[in-house]
Amino acid sequence: MNGGALKVFIIAGEVSGDNLGGAILSALAAHKTLDIRGIGGDAILQAGLKESLFPMDELSIMGIAEVLPKVPHMLKRIKQTVAAIEDFSPDVVLSIDAPDFCFRVQKRLHKRGIVRPKQIHYGAPTVWAWRAGRAKKISKFLDGVICLFPFEPPYFEKHGLKAVAAGHPVVDSGALTADGLKGRGDIPLKYNQVIGLLLGSRGGELKYTAPSLCASVKILQEKYPDLQIQVPTLPRLEARVIELLDAHGLKNYHIRTDKASKWDVFASCQVALAVSGTVGLELCMTKTPHIIAYKMSAFTFQILKRVIRTPYAHLGNIILNRALVPEFIQDQCQPDEMAQVVDALLCDEALVKDMQSGFIEIAKAVGAGAKETPAEIAARFILKNN
């Protein structure tokens, strides 16, 4: 790299990756003049990308379930992206998430060897959970990987791949300063029992897990008739979620689809019941006591339990290496048992304080209170390796 502009080719495949990319480009711009090309959405465009090579949305559908019918189109886009990189001859190729697409681009670029940029990926594959061999495979064509969690870098470093734990972007999202009183919205203060019901966003989650969570809340409402239910969801899922709630005879529920008030809504809940996923970590950031649950088809579960390597599903439990947050997975996802634990969290102040103390540990582990933001740490890692 010469003393001129830093030439960055960036690839993001979904909204979360686009937000990460925009933040990193802004952090890089504080140190270097940038010349940016690549694939991105609004955040990356605002950070300096003049035009996306093709619409970012095309990559967001290239997941496991959709990849086979999309193979011809994906191969065309991979070829197009590699050609654009070679034509640009950047200093850095930064790919973010979307491994089905990004790793194929990075691997082909490395194999062809026509240009030799630093090849870095943000969003390490979850080798600690399953398919550990991926760490060795990506070390053969990447120069660096930016991880979200502090326990991840050693998995890659042992294969000679440079790695850094930048922290999770949720620490900069506003979750840590959420206002629970504001998040109550139209729930009058006289109702002193408010719980959250987070049913997930995938079809399988709504089919398999959501009914058990709704049944748990029904049990709780029979004991506490005035119990208010906060239900954050996506606008496109609102009708389906209402159908689920009504089918289980739930009342006093409040659908929340405003993204801007998400953290305040989380913080307004005394306890939450959630489908397992990133939302568990988000609830930790808003200091909301919670349980997680997950069910899937029996066939899928039999396959996954043979390859999953971690004893925990909740990211916070994995970070702490202990079962801080109760988990109800597959056959354990029983409405009566979940309702009993949630009831305890509603009534036992000591239990809540213990859980929230653990949340503080988790927040620190993923970057809360650090001198640098995750984007700044990622930017420093990129500059250091150029």
C-alpha positions as a Markdown table, in Angstrom:
| # | Residue | x | y | z |
|---|---|---|---|---|
| 1 | Met | 0.0 | 0.0 | 0.0 |
| 2 | Asn | 1.4 | 3.4 | -1.0 |
| 3 | Gly | 0.9 | 6.7 | 0.9 |
| 4 | Gly | -2.3 | 7.5 | -1.1 |
| 5 | Ala | -5.9 | 6.5 | -0.6 |
| 6 | Leu | -6.6 | 3.1 | 1.0 |
| 7 | Lys | -8.4 | 1.1 | -1.7 |
| 8 | Val | -11.1 | -1.0 | 0.0 |
| 9 | Phe | -13.4 | -3.5 | -1.7 |
| 10 | Ile | -16.2 | -4.3 | 0.7 |
| 11 | Ile | -18.8 | -7.0 | 0.6 |
| 12 | Ala | -21.9 | -7.1 | 2.8 |
| 13 | Gly | -24.7 | -9.6 | 2.3 |
| 14 | Glu | -27.5 | -8.4 | 4.7 |
| 15 | Val | -28.6 | -5.4 | 6.7 |
| 16 | Ser | -26.6 | -6.3 | 9.8 |
| 17 | Gly | -23.4 | -6.7 | 7.7 |
| 18 | Asp | -24.2 | -3.4 | 6.0 |
| 19 | Asn | -24.4 | -1.6 | 9.3 |
| 20 | Leu | -21.1 | -3.1 | 10.4 |
| 21 | Gly | -19.5 | -2.2 | 7.1 |
| 22 | Gly | -20.6 | 1.4 | 7.3 |
| 23 | Ala | -19.3 | 1.7 | 10.9 |
| 24 | Ile | -15.9 | 0.2 | 9.9 |
| 25 | Leu | -15.5 | 2.4 | 6.8 |
| 26 | Ser | -16.2 | 5.5 | 9.0 |
| 27 | Ala | -13.6 | 4.4 | 11.5 |
| 28 | Leu | -11.1 | 3.8 | 8.7 |
| 29 | Ala | -11.8 | 7.2 | 7.2 |
| 30 | Ala | -10.7 | 8.8 | 10.5 |
| 31 | His | -7.1 | 7.5 | 9.7 |
| 32 | Lys | -7.0 | 7.3 | 5.9 |
| 33 | Thr | -8.5 | 8.7 | 2.7 |
| 34 | Leu | -10.6 | 5.8 | 1.3 |
| 35 | Asp | -11.3 | 4.7 | -2.3 |
| 36 | Ile | -14.3 | 2.3 | -1.8 |
| 37 | Arg | -15.9 | -0.2 | -4.2 |
| 38 | Gly | -18.0 | -3.2 | -3.5 |
| 39 | Ile | -21.4 | -4.5 | -2.5 |
| 40 | Gly | -23.5 | -2.9 | 0.2 |
| 41 | Gly | -26.7 | -1.1 | 1.3 |
| 42 | Asp | -27.6 | 2.2 | 2.7 |
| 43 | Ala | -25.0 | 2.3 | 5.5 |
| 44 | Ile | -22.1 | 1.4 | 3.3 |
| 45 | Leu | -23.3 | 3.8 | 0.6 |
| 46 | Gln | -23.5 | 6.6 | 3.2 |
| 47 | Ala | -19.9 | 5.8 | 4.3 |
| 48 | Gly | -18.6 | 6.4 | 0.8 |
| 49 | Leu | -19.5 | 3.6 | -1.6 |
| 50 | Lys | -20.7 | 5.4 | -4.7 |
| 51 | Glu | -22.6 | 2.4 | -6.2 |
| 52 | Ser | -23.1 | -1.2 | -5.2 |
| 53 | Leu | -21.8 | -3.7 | -7.8 |
| 54 | Phe | -25.3 | -5.3 | -7.6 |
| 55 | Pro | -28.1 | -5.1 | -5.1 |
| 56 | Met | -27.0 | -6.4 | -1.7 |
| 57 | Asp | -30.4 | -8.0 | -1.2 |
| 58 | Glu | -29.5 | -10.7 | -3.7 |
| 59 | Leu | -27.0 | -12.1 | -1.2 |
| 60 | Ser | -29.3 | -12.2 | 1.8 |
| 61 | Ile | -31.4 | -15.0 | 0.2 |
| 62 | Met | -28.3 | -17.2 | -0.3 |
| 63 | Gly | -28.6 | -19.2 | 2.9 |
| 64 | Ile | -28.5 | -23.0 | 3.3 |
| 65 | Ala | -32.2 | -23.6 | 2.4 |
| 66 | Glu | -32.1 | -21.4 | -0.7 |
| 67 | Val | -28.7 | -22.1 | -2.1 |
| 68 | Leu | -29.3 | -25.0 | -4.4 |
| 69 | Pro | -31.9 | -23.4 | -6.7 |
| 70 | Lys | -29.8 | -20.2 | -6.7 |
| 71 | Val | -26.5 | -21.9 | -7.6 |
| 72 | Pro | -26.3 | -20.7 | -11.3 |
| 73 | His | -27.0 | -17.1 | -10.3 |
| 74 | Met | -24.7 | -17.2 | -7.3 |
| 75 | Leu | -21.9 | -18.5 | -9.5 |
| 76 | Lys | -22.5 | -15.7 | -11.9 |
| 77 | Arg | -22.3 | -13.1 | -9.1 |
| 78 | Ile | -19.1 | -14.7 | -7.6 |
| 79 | Lys | -17.4 | -14.5 | -11.0 |
| 80 | Gln | -18.6 | -10.9 | -11.4 |
| 81 | Thr | -17.4 | -9.9 | -8.0 |
| 82 | Val | -13.9 | -11.5 | -8.4 |
| 83 | Ala | -13.5 | -9.8 | -11.8 |
| 84 | Ala | -14.5 | -6.4 | -10.2 |
| 85 | Ile | -11.9 | -6.9 | -7.4 |
| 86 | Glu | -9.2 | -7.8 | -9.9 |
| 87 | Asp | -10.0 | -4.8 | -12.0 |
| 88 | Phe | -9.9 | -2.5 | -8.9 |
| 89 | Ser | -6.8 | -4.1 | -7.4 |
| 90 | Pro | -7.6 | -3.0 | -3.9 |
| 91 | Asp | -5.4 | -2.9 | -0.8 |
| 92 | Val | -8.0 | -4.7 | 1.2 |
| 93 | Val | -10.9 | -7.0 | 0.5 |
| 94 | Leu | -13.3 | -6.9 | 3.5 |
| 95 | Ser | -16.1 | -9.4 | 3.5 |
| 96 | Ile | -18.8 | -9.3 | 6.2 |
| 97 | Asp | -21.0 | -12.3 | 7.2 |
| 98 | Ala | -22.8 | -14.1 | 4.3 |
| 99 | Pro | -20.2 | -16.9 | 4.2 |
| 100 | Asp | -21.9 | -18.9 | 1.5 |
| 101 | Phe | -21.0 | -16.1 | -0.9 |
| 102 | Cys | -18.1 | -14.3 | 0.7 |
| 103 | Phe | -15.9 | -17.3 | 1.3 |
| 104 | Arg | -16.3 | -18.5 | -2.3 |
| 105 | Val | -15.3 | -15.0 | -3.5 |
| 106 | Gln | -12.3 | -14.8 | -1.2 |
| 107 | Lys | -11.1 | -18.4 | -2.0 |
| 108 | Arg | -11.4 | -17.9 | -5.7 |
| 109 | Leu | -9.6 | -14.6 | -5.5 |
| 110 | His | -6.7 | -16.1 | -3.6 |
| 111 | Lys | -6.5 | -19.1 | -5.9 |
| 112 | Arg | -6.3 | -17.0 | -9.0 |
| 113 | Gly | -3.6 | -14.8 | -7.5 |
| 114 | Ile | -4.0 | -12.0 | -10.2 |
| 115 | Val | -4.1 | -9.4 | -7.4 |
| 116 | Arg | -2.8 | -9.8 | -3.9 |
| 117 | Pro | -4.9 | -7.6 | -1.5 |
| 118 | Lys | -5.1 | -8.4 | 2.2 |
| 119 | Gln | -8.2 | -10.6 | 2.5 |
| 120 | Ile | -10.1 | -10.1 | 5.8 |
| 121 | His | -13.5 | -11.4 | 6.9 |
| 122 | Tyr | -15.7 | -9.9 | 9.6 |
| 123 | Gly | -17.9 | -12.3 | 11.5 |
| 124 | Ala | -16.0 | -15.5 | 12.2 |
| 125 | Pro | -17.8 | -18.7 | 11.4 |
| 126 | Thr | -19.1 | -20.4 | 14.6 |
| 127 | Val | -16.3 | -23.1 | 14.7 |
| 128 | Trp | -16.7 | -23.3 | 18.5 |
| 129 | Ala | -20.3 | -24.6 | 18.0 |
| 130 | Trp | -19.9 | -26.9 | 15.0 |
| 131 | Arg | -17.7 | -27.8 | 12.0 |
| 132 | Ala | -14.5 | -26.9 | 13.7 |
| 133 | Gly | -12.6 | -27.8 | 10.5 |
| 134 | Arg | -13.7 | -24.5 | 8.9 |
| 135 | Ala | -11.1 | -22.6 | 10.8 |
| 136 | Lys | -8.3 | -24.5 | 9.1 |
| 137 | Lys | -10.0 | -24.2 | 5.7 |
| 138 | Ile | -10.4 | -20.4 | 5.8 |
| 139 | Ser | -6.9 | -19.9 | 7.1 |
| 140 | Lys | -5.7 | -21.1 | 3.7 |
| 141 | Phe | -7.2 | -18.2 | 1.8 |
| 142 | Leu | -7.8 | -15.4 | 4.4 |
| 143 | Asp | -5.2 | -13.1 | 6.0 |
| 144 | Gly | -7.3 | -12.2 | 9.0 |
| 145 | Val | -10.6 | -12.7 | 10.7 |
| 146 | Ile | -12.4 | -10.2 | 12.9 |
| 147 | Cys | -14.4 | -12.0 | 15.7 |
| 148 | Leu | -17.3 | -10.8 | 17.8 |
| 149 | Phe | -16.5 | -12.8 | 21.0 |
| 150 | Pro | -13.4 | -13.0 | 23.2 |
| 151 | Phe | -13.3 | -16.8 | 23.1 |
| 152 | Glu | -13.1 | -17.0 | 19.3 |
| 153 | Pro | -9.6 | -15.9 | 18.2 |
| 154 | Pro | -7.7 | -19.0 | 19.5 |
| 155 | Tyr | -9.7 | -21.3 | 17.2 |
| 156 | Phe | -8.2 | -19.4 | 14.2 |
| 157 | Glu | -4.8 | -18.4 | 15.5 |
| 158 | Lys | -3.8 | -22.1 | 16.0 |
| 159 | His | -4.0 | -22.4 | 12.3 |
| 160 | Gly | -1.8 | -19.3 | 11.7 |
| 161 | Leu | -4.7 | -17.0 | 10.8 |
| 162 | Lys | -4.5 | -13.6 | 12.4 |
| 163 | Ala | -7.6 | -12.8 | 14.5 |
| 164 | Val | -9.0 | -10.2 | 16.8 |
| 165 | Ala | -12.0 | -10.0 | 19.1 |
| 166 | Ala | -13.6 | -6.6 | 18.2 |
| 167 | Gly | -16.6 | -7.0 | 20.4 |
| 168 | His | -20.2 | -7.2 | 19.5 |
| 169 | Pro | -21.9 | -4.2 | 17.7 |
| 170 | Val | -24.8 | -4.4 | 20.1 |
| 171 | Val | -22.7 | -2.5 | 22.7 |
| 172 | Asp | -22.9 | 0.5 | 20.4 |
| 173 | Ser | -26.6 | 0.1 | 19.6 |
| 174 | Gly | -28.1 | 2.0 | 22.5 |
| 175 | Ala | -29.2 | -1.2 | 24.3 |
| 176 | Leu | -27.0 | -0.5 | 27.3 |
| 177 | Thr | -28.8 | 2.8 | 28.0 |
| 178 | Ala | -32.4 | 1.6 | 27.3 |
| 179 | Asp | -35.2 | 3.4 | 29.1 |
| 180 | Gly | -37.7 | 0.9 | 30.4 |
| 181 | Leu | -40.2 | 3.5 | 31.5 |
| 182 | Lys | -40.3 | 4.9 | 28.0 |
| 183 | Gly | -40.6 | 1.4 | 26.6 |
| 184 | Arg | -43.9 | 0.7 | 28.4 |
| 185 | Gly | -45.7 | 2.8 | 25.7 |
| 186 | Asp | -49.4 | 2.6 | 26.2 |
| 187 | Ile | -49.2 | 0.3 | 29.3 |
| 188 | Pro | -50.5 | 2.3 | 32.3 |
| 189 | Leu | -48.2 | 2.4 | 35.3 |
| 190 | Lys | -50.8 | 0.7 | 37.5 |
| 191 | Tyr | -50.0 | -2.6 | 35.8 |
| 192 | Asn | -46.8 | -3.6 | 37.7 |
| 193 | Gln | -46.2 | -6.9 | 35.9 |
| 194 | Val | -44.9 | -6.7 | 32.4 |
| 195 | Ile | -43.2 | -9.6 | 30.5 |
| 196 | Gly | -41.7 | -9.9 | 27.1 |
| 197 | Leu | -42.6 | -12.5 | 24.5 |
| 198 | Leu | -40.1 | -12.7 | 21.6 |
| 199 | Leu | -41.2 | -15.3 | 19.1 |
| 200 | Gly | -38.4 | -15.2 | 16.5 |
| 201 | Ser | -38.5 | -14.2 | 12.9 |
| 202 | Arg | -37.9 | -17.5 | 11.0 |
| 203 | Gly | -40.7 | -19.7 | 9.8 |
| 204 | Gly | -39.4 | -22.7 | 11.7 |
| 205 | Glu | -39.2 | -20.7 | 14.9 |
| 206 | Leu | -42.8 | -19.6 | 14.6 |
| 207 | Lys | -43.9 | -23.1 | 13.8 |
| 208 | Tyr | -42.0 | -25.1 | 16.4 |
| 209 | Thr | -41.0 | -22.9 | 19.3 |
| 210 | Ala | -43.5 | -20.0 | 19.4 |
| 211 | Pro | -46.5 | -22.1 | 20.4 |
| 212 | Ser | -44.7 | -23.5 | 23.5 |
| 213 | Leu | -43.8 | -19.9 | 24.5 |
| 214 | Cys | -47.3 | -18.7 | 24.0 |
| 215 | Ala | -48.6 | -21.7 | 26.1 |
| 216 | Ser | -46.2 | -20.7 | 28.9 |
| 217 | Val | -47.5 | -17.1 | 28.9 |
| 218 | Lys | -51.1 | -18.4 | 29.0 |
| 219 | Ile | -50.3 | -20.3 | 32.2 |
| 220 | Leu | -48.8 | -17.1 | 33.7 |
| 221 | Gln | -51.8 | -15.0 | 32.7 |
| 222 | Glu | -54.1 | -17.5 | 34.4 |
| 223 | Lys | -52.2 | -16.8 | 37.6 |
| 224 | Tyr | -51.8 | -13.1 | 37.0 |
| 225 | Pro | -54.9 | -11.9 | 35.1 |
| 226 | Asp | -53.5 | -8.3 | 34.7 |
| 227 | Leu | -50.1 | -9.5 | 33.3 |
| 228 | Gln | -49.2 | -7.3 | 30.4 |
| 229 | Ile | -47.3 | -8.8 | 27.4 |
| 230 | Gln | -44.8 | -6.9 | 25.3 |
| 231 | Val | -44.4 | -8.5 | 21.9 |
| 232 | Pro | -41.6 | -7.0 | 19.8 |
| 233 | Thr | -41.7 | -8.3 | 16.2 |
| 234 | Leu | -41.1 | -7.3 | 12.6 |
| 235 | Pro | -43.9 | -5.4 | 10.7 |
| 236 | Arg | -44.1 | -8.2 | 8.1 |
| 237 | Leu | -44.8 | -10.8 | 10.9 |
| 238 | Glu | -47.3 | -8.8 | 12.8 |
| 239 | Ala | -50.4 | -10.5 | 11.4 |
| 240 | Arg | -49.0 | -14.0 | 11.9 |
| 241 | Val | -47.9 | -13.2 | 15.5 |
| 242 | Ile | -51.4 | -11.8 | 16.4 |
| 243 | Glu | -52.9 | -15.0 | 15.0 |
| 244 | Leu | -50.6 | -17.1 | 17.3 |
| 245 | Leu | -51.4 | -15.0 | 20.3 |
| 246 | Asp | -55.2 | -15.1 | 19.7 |
| 247 | Ala | -55.0 | -18.9 | 19.1 |
| 248 | His | -53.6 | -19.4 | 22.5 |
| 249 | Gly | -56.1 | -17.1 | 24.2 |
| 250 | Leu | -53.6 | -14.5 | 25.3 |
| 251 | Lys | -54.8 | -11.1 | 26.3 |
| 252 | Asn | -53.3 | -7.7 | 27.3 |
| 253 | Tyr | -50.7 | -8.1 | 24.6 |
| 254 | His | -49.0 | -5.1 | 23.0 |
| 255 | Ile | -47.4 | -5.6 | 19.5 |
| 256 | Arg | -44.3 | -3.5 | 19.1 |
| 257 | Thr | -42.9 | -3.1 | 15.5 |
| 258 | Asp | -41.0 | 0.2 | 15.9 |
| 259 | Lys | -37.3 | -0.6 | 15.5 |
| 260 | Ala | -36.3 | 2.7 | 17.1 |
| 261 | Ser | -38.0 | 1.7 | 20.4 |
| 262 | Lys | -36.8 | -1.9 | 20.5 |
| 263 | Trp | -34.3 | -1.5 | 23.3 |
| 264 | Asp | -36.7 | 0.5 | 25.5 |
| 265 | Val | -39.4 | -2.2 | 25.0 |
| 266 | Phe | -36.9 | -4.9 | 26.1 |
| 267 | Ala | -35.9 | -2.9 | 29.2 |
| 268 | Ser | -39.6 | -2.4 | 30.1 |
| 269 | Cys | -40.0 | -6.1 | 30.7 |
| 270 | Gln | -39.5 | -7.6 | 34.1 |
| 271 | Val | -38.8 | -11.0 | 32.5 |
| 272 | Ala | -38.8 | -12.2 | 28.9 |
| 273 | Leu | -39.4 | -15.5 | 27.1 |
| 274 | Ala | -37.4 | -15.6 | 23.9 |
| 275 | Val | -36.6 | -17.9 | 21.0 |
| 276 | Ser | -32.9 | -18.7 | 21.2 |
| 277 | Gly | -30.7 | -16.5 | 19.0 |
| 278 | Thr | -28.9 | -13.1 | 19.1 |
| 279 | Val | -31.9 | -11.7 | 21.0 |
| 280 | Gly | -30.6 | -13.5 | 24.1 |
| 281 | Leu | -27.4 | -11.4 | 24.0 |
| 282 | Glu | -29.5 | -8.3 | 23.3 |
| 283 | Leu | -31.6 | -9.0 | 26.4 |
| 284 | Cys | -28.5 | -9.2 | 28.5 |
| 285 | Met | -27.5 | -5.7 | 27.3 |
| 286 | Thr | -30.8 | -4.3 | 28.4 |
| 287 | Lys | -30.4 | -6.1 | 31.7 |
| 288 | Thr | -33.7 | -8.0 | 31.1 |
| 289 | Pro | -34.0 | -11.3 | 33.0 |
| 290 | His | -35.1 | -14.0 | 30.6 |
| 291 | Ile | -35.2 | -17.6 | 29.5 |
| 292 | Ile | -34.6 | -19.0 | 26.0 |
| 293 | Ala | -36.2 | -21.8 | 24.2 |
| 294 | Tyr | -35.8 | -23.6 | 20.9 |
| 295 | Lys | -37.5 | -26.5 | 19.1 |
| 296 | Met | -37.0 | -27.9 | 15.6 |
| 297 | Ser | -38.1 | -30.9 | 13.7 |
| 298 | Ala | -37.1 | -34.2 | 15.3 |
| 299 | Phe | -35.0 | -35.1 | 12.2 |
| 300 | Thr | -33.1 | -31.8 | 12.2 |
| 301 | Phe | -32.5 | -32.1 | 15.9 |
| 302 | Gln | -31.0 | -35.6 | 15.6 |
| 303 | Ile | -28.6 | -34.3 | 13.0 |
| 304 | Leu | -27.5 | -31.2 | 14.9 |
| 305 | Lys | -27.0 | -32.8 | 18.3 |
| 306 | Arg | -24.3 | -35.0 | 16.7 |
| 307 | Val | -22.3 | -32.0 | 15.4 |
| 308 | Ile | -22.9 | -29.3 | 18.0 |
| 309 | Arg | -19.9 | -28.9 | 20.2 |
| 310 | Thr | -20.9 | -26.4 | 22.8 |
| 311 | Pro | -23.0 | -27.4 | 25.9 |
| 312 | Tyr | -24.9 | -24.1 | 25.7 |
| 313 | Ala | -27.2 | -22.4 | 23.2 |
| 314 | His | -27.3 | -18.9 | 24.8 |
| 315 | Leu | -24.3 | -16.8 | 23.8 |
| 316 | Gly | -24.1 | -15.3 | 27.3 |
| 317 | Asn | -23.9 | -18.8 | 28.8 |
| 318 | Ile | -21.2 | -19.7 | 26.3 |
| 319 | Ile | -19.2 | -16.6 | 27.2 |
| 320 | Leu | -19.5 | -17.3 | 31.0 |
| 321 | Asn | -19.2 | -21.0 | 30.5 |
| 322 | Arg | -22.0 | -21.5 | 32.9 |
| 323 | Ala | -25.8 | -21.8 | 32.8 |
| 324 | Leu | -26.7 | -18.3 | 33.9 |
| 325 | Val | -29.8 | -18.0 | 31.6 |
| 326 | Pro | -32.2 | -21.0 | 31.7 |
| 327 | Glu | -32.4 | -22.9 | 28.4 |
| 328 | Phe | -35.3 | -25.0 | 27.2 |
| 329 | Ile | -34.2 | -26.9 | 24.1 |
| 330 | Gln | -36.3 | -29.4 | 22.1 |
| 331 | Asp | -37.9 | -31.9 | 24.5 |
| 332 | Gln | -37.2 | -29.6 | 27.5 |
| 333 | Cys | -39.3 | -26.9 | 25.8 |
| 334 | Gln | -42.3 | -27.6 | 28.1 |
| 335 | Pro | -44.8 | -24.8 | 28.8 |
| 336 | Asp | -45.3 | -25.7 | 32.5 |
| 337 | Glu | -41.6 | -25.8 | 33.3 |
| 338 | Met | -40.9 | -22.6 | 31.5 |
| 339 | Ala | -43.8 | -20.8 | 33.2 |
| 340 | Gln | -42.5 | -22.0 | 36.6 |
| 341 | Val | -39.0 | -20.5 | 36.0 |
| 342 | Val | -40.5 | -17.2 | 34.7 |
| 343 | Asp | -42.8 | -17.0 | 37.7 |
| 344 | Ala | -39.7 | -17.4 | 39.9 |
| 345 | Leu | -38.0 | -14.5 | 38.1 |
| 346 | Leu | -41.1 | -12.4 | 38.6 |
| 347 | Cys | -41.1 | -13.0 | 42.4 |
| 348 | Asp | -37.5 | -13.6 | 43.5 |
| 349 | Glu | -35.5 | -10.4 | 43.7 |
| 350 | Ala | -32.3 | -12.2 | 44.6 |
| 351 | Leu | -32.6 | -14.5 | 41.6 |
| 352 | Val | -33.0 | -11.4 | 39.4 |
| 353 | Lys | -30.0 | -9.6 | 40.9 |
| 354 | Asp | -27.8 | -12.7 | 40.4 |
| 355 | Met | -28.8 | -12.9 | 36.7 |
| 356 | Gln | -28.3 | -9.2 | 36.1 |
| 357 | Ser | -24.9 | -9.4 | 37.8 |
| 358 | Gly | -24.0 | -12.0 | 35.2 |
| 359 | Phe | -25.2 | -9.7 | 32.4 |
| 360 | Ile | -22.7 | -7.1 | 33.5 |
| 361 | Glu | -19.9 | -9.7 | 33.0 |
| 362 | Ile | -21.3 | -10.6 | 29.6 |
| 363 | Ala | -21.5 | -6.9 | 28.5 |
| 364 | Lys | -17.8 | -6.3 | 29.5 |
| 365 | Ala | -16.8 | -9.5 | 27.6 |
| 366 | Val | -18.3 | -8.2 | 24.4 |
| 367 | Gly | -16.9 | -4.7 | 24.6 |
| 368 | Ala | -19.0 | -2.6 | 26.9 |
| 369 | Gly | -16.9 | 0.1 | 28.5 |
| 370 | Ala | -13.9 | -0.5 | 26.2 |
| 371 | Lys | -11.9 | 2.5 | 25.1 |
| 372 | Glu | -12.5 | 1.7 | 21.5 |
| 373 | Thr | -15.7 | 0.7 | 19.7 |
| 374 | Pro | -16.0 | -2.6 | 17.9 |
| 375 | Ala | -15.7 | -0.7 | 14.6 |
| 376 | Glu | -12.6 | 1.1 | 15.8 |
| 377 | Ile | -10.9 | -2.1 | 16.9 |
| 378 | Ala | -11.8 | -3.7 | 13.5 |
| 379 | Ala | -10.4 | -0.7 | 11.6 |
| 380 | Arg | -7.1 | -0.8 | 13.6 |
| 381 | Phe | -6.8 | -4.5 | 12.8 |
| 382 | Ile | -7.3 | -3.8 | 9.1 |
| 383 | Leu | -4.7 | -1.0 | 9.1 |
| 384 | Lys | -2.2 | -3.0 | 11.1 |
| 385 | Asn | -2.4 | -5.8 | 8.6 |
| 386 | Asn | -1.7 | -3.7 | 5.6 |
